Amino acid sequence: MIGASSWFPALLHPIRPGPAPGEVRMSVALYVDRRMLEHRPPPAHPEKPERLETVLRHLKRTGMLDACPAGVVREATDEELRRVHTGDYLASVVDVDRRGGGALEADTWMSPGSLTAARLAAGASIEAVADVLGGKYRRAMGLVRPPGHHALTGGAMGFCLFANVAVAAREALARHQVDRILIVDFDVHHGNGTQDAFYDSGEVAFLSVHRHPFYPGTGLKDETGTGAGLGLTTNIPLPFNTAPRDCRAAFRAGLHALADRHRPELVIISAGFDAMAEDPVGGLGLDFEDFDVLTRDIVDVAETHAGGRIVSILEGGYNPSLLAGCVQTHLEALGAGRPEKP
């Protein structure tokens, strides 16, 4: 396996040639707004603006930022956020914002720019899903912060203010001609907030591969859904010393089994890269090539069931330099810069 430290310097230069005359390249639209950098937890907090700044600098340097179309980003409305979150929780977040910020819970903080950033993160996710379902793009990625997959219906959790992916999925069900969505979460931490939002839903299937035992303590194999959602939640908990090949094999088997059962019309990825070796918050021993394989497995499922439609939303990843390389790897595996099939 190629080590991160030896592989990353090659990422500082473009590695894909330009299109040949007459060749059509796939578009993976990017949804990002620099106002998301104004979410500023305390200086020692891992979820810092440098994460997104480093990704954007790297994608600019490689040419990918200019090559990928830019999607429109807006703030999510209260109506959209209330599809997942309670009115009381939204009011409490606004109150903390008016007071200039502070702690929402042990790990989740707000600064004066955090509410706008969080609304933009959710709004970017909504718009990416709308554009993919509307046929503007087949694939899209939201380069967003703060992340969202731990956010609960009634509270913040684990660096997350609003449930970006869950809010976007709810909007897709409410406003677009879609009945079946698959959410795939490969962040090193279990996506407990997303799971809770759809645990009894027959419309949204959820798969999470994650380190366990680990924060937040949920995501056991026997958590499989309830009611109409029974059997539509698949958790793949892995101990810290799991070999990457075993991680990939377990992910592929679980993904294909769930997708074949649910037959999704859209795939949404909670794309956390803190399973990367050397990540200071997570770590599961994965490398760039592992994320390439995981992403290509998701692409295969989307091509089989969902017309290739994928929206990826950034979650964790707390070594900024490695995160930048992971995002490039992920975008290339999604097809950015690859020739379209005739």
C-alpha positions as CSV (number, residue, x, y, z in Angstrom):
1,M,0.0,0.0,0.0
2,I,1.2,3.5,-0.8
3,G,1.9,5.6,2.3
4,A,0.1,8.9,2.6
5,S,3.3,10.8,3.1
6,S,4.9,9.5,-0.1
7,W,1.8,9.8,-2.2
8,F,0.5,13.2,-1.3
9,P,3.2,15.4,-2.9
10,A,2.1,14.1,-6.3
11,L,-1.3,15.6,-5.7
12,L,0.1,19.1,-5.9
13,H,0.1,19.0,-9.7
14,P,-2.6,18.1,-12.2
15,I,-2.6,14.4,-13.0
16,R,-5.4,14.3,-15.6
17,P,-4.8,15.4,-19.2
18,G,-7.2,17.8,-20.8
19,P,-10.0,16.6,-23.1
20,A,-9.1,15.5,-26.6
21,P,-10.8,17.5,-29.4
22,G,-14.5,16.6,-29.4
23,E,-14.3,14.6,-26.2
24,V,-17.0,15.1,-23.6
25,R,-15.8,15.1,-20.0
26,M,-18.1,14.3,-17.0
27,S,-19.1,17.3,-14.8
28,V,-19.0,16.9,-11.1
29,A,-20.4,20.2,-9.9
30,L,-18.9,21.7,-6.7
31,Y,-21.0,23.6,-4.2
32,V,-19.0,25.9,-1.9
33,D,-19.2,29.3,-0.4
34,R,-16.3,31.0,1.3
35,R,-18.6,32.3,4.0
36,M,-18.5,28.8,5.5
37,L,-15.0,29.7,6.6
38,E,-16.5,32.1,9.1
39,H,-17.6,29.3,11.3
40,R,-14.8,29.5,13.9
41,P,-14.8,27.3,16.9
42,P,-12.1,27.8,19.6
43,P,-8.6,27.7,18.1
44,A,-7.7,24.2,19.3
45,H,-10.9,22.7,17.9
46,P,-10.3,20.2,15.1
47,E,-13.1,21.5,12.9
48,K,-11.3,24.6,11.8
49,P,-11.5,26.8,8.7
50,E,-8.1,25.5,7.6
51,R,-9.8,22.2,6.6
52,L,-11.8,23.9,3.8
53,E,-9.2,26.5,3.0
54,T,-6.6,23.8,2.3
55,V,-9.0,21.8,0.1
56,L,-9.9,24.8,-2.0
57,R,-6.2,25.8,-2.4
58,H,-5.3,22.3,-3.5
59,L,-8.2,22.0,-6.0
60,K,-7.3,25.3,-7.4
61,R,-3.6,24.3,-7.8
62,T,-4.5,21.0,-9.5
63,G,-7.0,22.8,-11.9
64,M,-9.9,20.8,-10.6
65,L,-11.7,23.8,-9.0
66,D,-11.8,25.6,-12.3
67,A,-12.6,22.4,-14.3
68,C,-15.7,21.5,-12.2
69,P,-18.8,23.7,-12.7
70,A,-19.8,25.8,-9.7
71,G,-23.2,25.2,-8.3
72,V,-25.3,27.9,-6.7
73,V,-25.2,28.0,-2.9
74,R,-27.8,29.6,-0.7
75,E,-28.9,29.5,3.0
76,A,-31.4,26.8,3.9
77,T,-34.7,28.3,5.1
78,D,-36.4,27.6,8.4
79,E,-39.1,25.6,6.6
80,E,-36.4,23.4,5.0
81,L,-34.5,22.9,8.3
82,R,-37.8,22.0,10.1
83,R,-38.2,19.0,7.9
84,V,-35.6,17.4,10.2
85,H,-35.1,19.8,13.2
86,T,-37.5,21.0,15.8
87,G,-38.6,24.6,16.0
88,D,-37.3,24.8,19.5
89,Y,-33.8,23.7,18.5
90,L,-33.7,26.3,15.6
91,A,-34.8,29.0,18.0
92,S,-32.1,28.0,20.5
93,V,-29.4,28.2,17.7
94,V,-30.6,31.7,16.7
95,D,-30.5,32.8,20.4
96,V,-26.9,31.6,20.7
97,D,-26.1,33.5,17.5
98,R,-27.6,36.7,18.8
99,R,-25.4,36.4,21.9
100,G,-22.3,36.2,19.8
101,G,-21.8,32.4,19.9
102,G,-20.9,29.9,22.5
103,A,-21.1,26.1,23.2
104,L,-24.1,24.2,22.0
105,E,-22.8,21.1,23.6
106,A,-19.4,19.7,24.7
107,D,-18.0,19.4,21.2
108,T,-20.0,21.8,19.1
109,W,-19.4,25.6,19.2
110,M,-20.8,28.7,17.5
111,S,-19.0,31.9,16.6
112,P,-20.6,35.0,15.1
113,G,-20.4,33.5,11.6
114,S,-21.5,30.0,12.4
115,L,-25.2,30.3,11.9
116,T,-24.8,31.6,8.3
117,A,-22.2,28.9,7.6
118,A,-24.5,26.2,8.9
119,R,-27.4,27.5,6.8
120,L,-25.2,27.6,3.8
121,A,-23.9,24.0,4.3
122,A,-27.5,22.7,4.5
123,G,-28.6,25.0,1.6
124,A,-25.6,23.8,-0.6
125,S,-26.7,20.2,0.1
126,I,-30.3,21.0,-0.9
127,E,-29.3,22.7,-4.1
128,A,-26.9,20.0,-5.1
129,V,-29.6,17.4,-4.8
130,A,-32.1,19.6,-6.7
131,D,-29.7,20.1,-9.6
132,V,-28.8,16.4,-9.9
133,L,-32.5,15.3,-9.7
134,G,-33.4,18.1,-12.1
135,G,-30.9,16.8,-14.7
136,K,-28.5,19.8,-14.6
137,Y,-25.7,17.5,-13.5
138,R,-25.4,13.7,-12.9
139,R,-22.9,14.2,-10.0
140,A,-22.2,16.9,-7.5
141,M,-20.2,17.5,-4.3
142,G,-20.9,19.9,-1.5
143,L,-17.6,21.2,0.0
144,V,-19.3,22.3,3.2
145,R,-18.7,23.0,6.9
146,P,-19.8,22.6,9.6
147,P,-20.4,18.8,9.0
148,G,-23.9,17.4,9.7
149,H,-24.2,13.6,10.2
150,H,-24.3,13.8,14.0
151,A,-26.8,16.6,14.3
152,L,-30.0,15.4,16.1
153,T,-33.6,16.4,15.5
154,G,-33.5,18.5,18.7
155,G,-29.8,19.4,19.2
156,A,-26.3,19.8,18.0
157,M,-23.7,17.0,18.4
158,G,-20.2,16.1,17.4
159,F,-19.2,19.4,15.6
160,C,-22.5,19.3,13.7
161,L,-25.2,22.1,13.8
162,F,-27.7,21.0,11.1
163,A,-28.2,17.6,9.5
164,N,-27.1,18.6,6.0
165,V,-27.6,15.3,4.2
166,A,-30.8,14.5,6.1
167,V,-32.3,17.9,5.3
168,A,-31.4,17.5,1.6
169,A,-32.9,14.0,1.5
170,R,-36.1,15.3,3.1
171,E,-36.4,18.1,0.5
172,A,-35.8,15.6,-2.3
173,L,-38.7,13.5,-1.1
174,A,-41.0,16.5,-0.6
175,R,-40.3,18.5,-3.7
176,H,-38.9,16.1,-6.4
177,Q,-40.2,13.1,-8.2
178,V,-38.2,10.6,-6.1
179,D,-39.4,7.9,-3.7
180,R,-36.2,5.9,-2.8
181,I,-32.9,7.4,-1.7
182,L,-29.8,5.6,-0.4
183,I,-27.5,7.5,2.0
184,V,-23.9,6.0,2.2
185,D,-21.7,7.2,5.1
186,F,-18.0,6.2,5.2
187,D,-16.9,8.7,7.8
188,V,-15.0,7.0,10.6
189,H,-17.7,8.0,13.1
190,H,-21.2,6.5,12.9
191,G,-23.7,8.8,11.3
192,N,-26.1,8.6,14.2
193,G,-28.1,11.7,13.4
194,T,-28.8,10.6,9.8
195,Q,-29.7,7.1,11.0
196,D,-32.2,8.5,13.6
197,A,-33.8,10.8,11.0
198,F,-34.7,7.8,8.7
199,Y,-34.8,4.8,11.1
200,D,-38.5,4.1,10.5
201,S,-38.6,5.3,6.9
202,G,-39.3,3.1,3.9
203,E,-38.1,5.8,1.5
204,V,-34.5,6.3,2.7
205,A,-32.0,3.5,3.2
206,F,-28.9,4.2,5.2
207,L,-25.5,2.4,5.3
208,S,-22.7,3.4,7.6
209,V,-19.2,1.8,7.7
210,H,-17.4,3.1,10.8
211,R,-14.9,2.4,13.6
212,H,-16.4,0.7,16.7
213,P,-16.2,1.0,19.6
214,F,-15.8,4.7,19.0
215,Y,-17.7,8.0,19.2
216,P,-20.7,8.3,19.3
217,G,-21.2,4.7,20.5
218,T,-24.0,3.8,18.1
219,G,-24.0,1.9,14.9
220,L,-24.1,-1.8,16.0
221,K,-25.0,-4.5,13.5
222,D,-28.4,-5.1,15.1
223,E,-29.5,-1.5,14.5
224,T,-31.4,-2.3,11.3
225,G,-34.4,0.0,11.3
226,T,-38.0,-0.2,12.5
227,G,-41.5,-0.1,11.1
228,A,-41.5,0.7,7.4
229,G,-37.7,1.1,7.6
230,L,-37.0,-2.4,9.0
231,G,-34.0,-3.8,7.1
232,L,-33.2,-0.5,5.5
233,T,-30.4,0.4,7.9
234,T,-27.1,-1.4,7.5
235,N,-24.3,-0.8,9.9
236,I,-20.8,-2.1,9.4
237,P,-18.9,-1.6,12.7
238,L,-15.1,-2.3,12.4
239,P,-12.5,-2.5,15.1
240,F,-9.5,-0.2,14.9
241,N,-7.1,-2.9,13.6
242,T,-9.3,-4.0,10.7
243,A,-7.2,-4.5,7.5
244,P,-8.1,-2.1,4.8
245,R,-8.9,-5.0,2.4
246,D,-11.4,-6.4,4.9
247,C,-12.9,-2.9,5.3
248,R,-13.4,-2.6,1.5
249,A,-14.8,-6.1,1.2
250,A,-17.3,-5.6,4.1
251,F,-18.4,-2.3,2.6
252,R,-18.8,-3.7,-0.9
253,A,-20.9,-6.6,0.3
254,G,-23.2,-4.5,2.5
255,L,-23.6,-1.7,-0.1
256,H,-24.6,-4.0,-2.9
257,A,-27.0,-6.0,-0.7
258,L,-28.8,-2.9,0.6
259,A,-28.9,-1.2,-2.9
260,D,-30.3,-4.3,-4.5
261,R,-33.0,-4.4,-1.9
262,H,-33.9,-0.7,-2.0
263,R,-33.2,0.1,-5.7
264,P,-32.5,3.8,-5.0
265,E,-33.2,6.6,-7.5
266,L,-30.5,8.8,-5.9
267,V,-27.4,8.1,-3.9
268,I,-26.2,10.6,-1.3
269,I,-22.7,10.2,0.2
270,S,-21.7,11.4,3.7
271,A,-18.1,11.8,2.6
272,G,-16.0,11.8,5.8
273,F,-12.3,11.2,5.3
274,D,-11.3,10.8,9.0
275,A,-10.8,7.0,8.6
276,M,-7.6,8.0,6.9
277,A,-4.4,6.9,8.6
278,E,-2.8,9.7,10.5
279,D,-6.1,11.5,11.0
280,P,-5.9,13.2,14.5
281,V,-9.6,12.6,15.4
282,G,-10.4,9.3,13.8
283,G,-8.2,6.9,11.9
284,L,-9.0,3.4,10.6
285,G,-5.8,2.9,8.7
286,L,-7.2,3.7,5.2
287,D,-5.2,5.4,2.5
288,F,-6.1,7.4,-0.7
289,E,-6.5,4.2,-2.8
290,D,-9.0,2.8,-0.3
291,F,-11.2,5.9,-0.7
292,D,-10.9,5.5,-4.5
293,V,-12.2,1.9,-4.2
294,L,-15.0,2.8,-1.8
295,T,-16.1,5.7,-4.1
296,R,-16.0,3.5,-7.2
297,D,-18.1,0.9,-5.5
298,I,-20.7,3.6,-4.8
299,V,-20.5,4.7,-8.5
300,D,-21.2,1.1,-9.6
301,V,-24.3,1.0,-7.4
302,A,-25.5,4.4,-8.7
303,E,-25.0,3.4,-12.3
304,T,-27.0,0.2,-11.7
305,H,-29.9,1.6,-9.8
306,A,-30.0,5.4,-10.0
307,G,-29.0,6.5,-13.5
308,G,-25.6,7.4,-12.1
309,R,-27.0,10.2,-9.9
310,I,-24.8,10.9,-6.9
311,V,-24.5,13.8,-4.5
312,S,-21.6,13.8,-2.1
313,I,-21.5,16.0,1.0
314,L,-18.3,16.6,3.0
315,E,-18.3,15.4,6.6
316,G,-15.1,14.8,8.6
317,G,-11.4,14.7,7.9
318,Y,-9.2,16.6,10.3
319,N,-5.7,16.5,8.8
320,P,-6.1,19.3,6.3
321,S,-3.4,18.3,3.8
322,L,-4.5,14.7,3.7
323,L,-8.2,15.8,3.5
324,A,-7.3,17.8,0.4
325,G,-5.8,14.7,-1.3
326,C,-8.8,12.6,-0.3
327,V,-11.2,15.1,-1.8
328,Q,-9.3,15.1,-5.1
329,T,-9.2,11.2,-5.1
330,H,-12.9,11.1,-4.3
331,L,-13.8,13.6,-7.1
332,E,-11.8,11.7,-9.6
333,A,-13.4,8.4,-8.6
334,L,-16.8,10.1,-9.0
335,G,-15.7,10.8,-12.6
336,A,-14.5,14.4,-12.6
337,G,-12.4,14.8,-15.7
338,R,-13.1,11.3,-17.0
339,P,-14.6,10.9,-20.5
340,E,-18.4,10.3,-20.5
341,K,-19.6,7.0,-21.8
342,P,-21.2,7.3,-25.3
